[in-house]
Amino acid sequence: MQKKKIGKKILSANEEYALKNSRFLARQKKLCLNMISSPGSGKTTILARTISELKGKIKIGVIEGDIQTDFDAQKIRATGAPAVQINTGGACHLSAAQISDALQNLPLADLDLIFIENVGNLVCPSAFELGETAKVVVLSVAEGDDKPAKYPAIFAKSKVLLVNKIDLLRAGDLVDFDVERVKADARKLNKGIEIFPISAKTCEGMTYWYDWLLKSVRAQHQGLAFDR
C-alpha cells in the first residue's frame, strides 16, 4: 500500500512540472516533440538528418536523454544545432522537472522546434508526461512488427509513428517485418496516428515527415490548437 502511495506522489509531482512546461511552451508558441523508442531504433540519426535537411527552413534544438554519456548530444551539435544533455544515472525515462531545467539552457527565442530524445525504452517514458506538444514513437524494422501489440501504451499516446530503416526490407526473407501489420495494429490503438515509413540512412520517405513538421510548426506559431 505504501509503495502505491509513493508511486502516485511521484507521478503527481511530475504532472505539476509537465503542466508548467506545457503552459510555458504554449506561451512561447514553440512546438516540442517527445521522441520515444527502443535503443538502436535510429532516433539520433533521424534527428541529425532532419536538422540538416530543414536548415534554413526551421530552427531546431534538442534535449538529449541518456543513462550515461553525451555521445548523441555530440552528434546533434555537429549539425550546428544546440543540444542540452541530461544523464539520468540509471533512470529509464526523463522527468518533467529535468525538462523544465533543460529548457532554460536552450536559446528558445531563436528556435521554432524542440525535440526531446528520451531514454531508449518503449515502456517507462510513456507513463511520464513532460509537457511536450506531442509524442513521436520510432519503431525500426530490425525490432520486429509486433511492437504495437506488445507495447500498446506509447503507440496509443503518440501523434506520429516513424517506421525507420525500411531500406532493410530490401533484404527479402532475411528480414521478417510486415509494415501493413504495424500500421493496422497502431491504428487499432490510435485512429488518428500519422505513420511515416522512412529510412534516415537513405532519406526514403523523409519528405513526408519534413512536411508534417513544417505544417505543425506553422500551426504552433499561429497559436492554433494542436490535436494530440
N, C-alpha and C positions, 0 to 999 in steps of 0.2 A: 504493500500500500504506500509506504514511504517513498519507494523508488518511483512509483507512478506520479506522486505529487511533485517530486523533484523534476521529472521529465516535463510535466506541464508547466512548471515555473520557468524552465529553460526556454521552452517554446514561446511562452508568453512574453518574456523579456526580448526574445529575438523579434517577435511580431511588432513590438513597440518601435524598435530600431528600423524595421522594414517599412513601417508606415511613415516614419520620419524621412527615410531615404526616398520613398515614393513621392512624398509631397515636395521634397527639395528638388528632385529631378523634374517634376511637373512644372514647378515654378521657373526652372531654368530652361524648360522646353527641350530637354535632352532625351534622346532615345537611349535606353540602356537594356542590353540583351544579356541574359544569363545563359551561357553555353555549357551544356552538361553532356557527358558521355562516359563510357568506359575508358580506361587508359589505352593509349595507342590507336584511338579512332581517327586521329588526324586533326584535332581541334586547332592546334597551333599552326599547322600548315595551312589550314583553311583561313585562319585569321591573317597570317602573313601574306597570303596570296590576295585576299580581299583588300587589305590595306594598300598593297602595291597597285592593284588594278583600279582602285577607286581614288587614287591620289589625284588631287585637283578637282574632284567632284564633291567629296565629303571628307571631313577631318575626323579621324578615329583615334581613340585612346583605349588602353586595355588595362584591366585589373587582373593580374595573374595569380591563381591559387594553386599551390603545390604543398605537399607534405614537407619536402626538403628541396633545396637548390633553387637557382634562379635561371636555369637553362632556357626555359620558354620565354621569360621576360627578355633575355638577351636576344633571342630570335626576333621578337617583336620590335625591340629598339633598333635592330639592324635595318628595319624597313624605314626608320625615321619617325615612327610613331612613339608617343610617350607610353610608358608601361610602369605600373606600380606592382611590386611583388608582395604577396602575402604568403608566408610559410606557416602552415597550421601546426607543425610539430607533432603530427600524428593524427589529428582530427580528419575525418573523411569528408568534410564539407567546409564551406566558408560560412561565416555568420554575418548577419546584417550589421552588427557593430563594427566588424572588420571592414566592411564595405563603406560604412559611414566615414571611417578614418581615411580609407584609401581615396575616396572621392575628393577629400581636401588636398590631396597631393597630386591631383591631375590638373592640368591647365584648362579647366572646364569652359571658360569663356571662349577658348579657341576651338572647342570640339563640337561636332554635330552628333556623334555616336560614341557610346562607351560600351565595350564588350567586357563581360566578366567571364573569364575562363575558369570555371570551377574545378575543384579537385576531381580527378578521374574516378568516377563512381556513378552508377545509374540509380542507386538507392538513396543514400543519405542526403545528397543535395536536393532531392525532390521534396523533402519534408521541411526544408528551411527556406522561407521566403526572404529575399534580400532587398526588396523594394524596387526590383527591376521592372521595366515596362513589360517584358515578356521573356519567356524561356525558349531556348533553341536546343533541341536534342540532336546529337550526332550519333549515327549508327554506321559502322563500317562494314563492308561486305565480308571482311575477314572474321567478323564476330558471329555470323550466322543470322538467319532470318526469323528466329523465334523470339527475339528480344522484346518486341512489343507485348507479346503474350506473357512472357515471363516476368517482365518488369513494367507493369501497366501504368503505375503512378506518374512517371515522368512523361510518358507519351500522352497521357490524358491531360496533363497540365501545359504542354508545350504548344506554342503558336506555330513553330516550324520544325520539321524533321528534315535533316540533311542526311541522305544516304550516300556516304562517302566511299571512295575507292572503287567506283563502278568500272574502272579500267581493268580490274581483276577479273571481271566477268568474262573477258575475252579468253581466259584460261580454260574455258569449257568445263569438262567434267571434273577438273581439278578443284573447282570452287562450287560448292553446293549452296546457292543463295537465290531465293525467289523474290525479286523486287515487288512483284504484284502481291505476294502474300504479305509482305511488310506493309504495303500501302493499305491493304484490306484490313489487317489487324489493327493498324494505327487508327484508321477511320472508324472502326467499331468503338474505339475508346474516345475518339475526338473527331467529330464530323467536320469541324472547321479547320483542322490542321493542314498547313501548307507543306507539301512534300516535294523536295527537290533532289533527284538523283544526280550526284556530282562526282567529279574527280578533281581534287585540289591539285593533284600532280599534273594532269594533262589539261586542266581547265574545262573539261567536258561538263556541260550543264551549268557552269558557274554564272553565266549571264542572267539566268532566271533568278538566282539568289541575289545577284547585284541589283537587279531591277526591283526586287521586293524591298531590299534595304533602302534604296533611293526613295521609293514611294513612301516607306514608313518614316524616314527622316523628314521628308517634306510635310507629312501629316502632323508629326510631332511639333515641328516649327510653327505650324499654323494653329496649334493648340487643339487639334481635332482629337476626339476620343479614340483611344486605341483599344480595339476589342481583343481582350486576352482570352 
